[in-house]
Amino acid sequence: MGVFRSGVFAFVAMLFFAVAGPSIADPSTEATRAAAEKGDAKSQFSLGVSYDSGKDVLQDLALAARWYRLAAEQGHVRAQYNLGVMYDNGQGVPQDYAEAVRWYRLAAEQGNASAQNNLGVMYDNGKGVPQDYAEAVRWYRLAAEQGNAGAQGNLGAMYDNGRGVPQNYVAAHMWANLAAAQGNVLASKNRGITASKMTSAQIAEAQRLAREWKPKAN
């Protein structure tokens, strides 16, 4: 029995507002809006988050996408990621997987782990790009090594199923274990499935690797 990978939407729901970061400026202030209109990317992103969430303003996903785009076009990594999510989900913009991939890639190339995971999902499922398991693994790994729980679970599933990498139950268990430790429920279930196919010595080795694992700095 193979283990299962989580789709992009499960992690988008969990991560979408987390990427906004702390200390978002109040968009109701004239200073913030004026700065955004003058081209300040941070203020543009802040307005996007507020219109996205309905914080301090009436929720308007189309306006959120507009402000994210202005910031994203200036290279603002979190705006690029959020705009990718909006294209992925068809929120505030028509659903367009190719555009989602475009913005995820720009953010992923700047080291954003959430974007790296979601880009991996797109390659895994062939959405917006030709299906390519090896490329999916590459992006999952980059995010997993930064500690992204979704990517860790997805990478573990790839190792269990032998997709994009040689099948390796020890590696599958290790990555699922790391994801489960962060509360990833699917990874916890997958860890049990993988363990049922392993020897006690293999499980002990996977557990040791998980204990010794350290995230890589972006």
Secondary structure, 3 states (H helix, E strand, C coil): CCCCCCCHHHHHHHHCCHHHCCCCCCCCCHHHHHHHHCCCHHHHHHHHHHHHHCCCCCCCHHHHHHHHHHHHCCCCHHHHHHHHHHHHHCCCCCCCHHHHHHHHHHHHHCCCHHHHHHHHHHHHHCCCCCCCHHHHHHHHHHHHCCCCHHHHHHHHHHHHHCCCCCCCHHHHHHHHHHHHHCCCHHHHHHHHHHHCCCCHHHHHHHHHHHHHCCCCCC
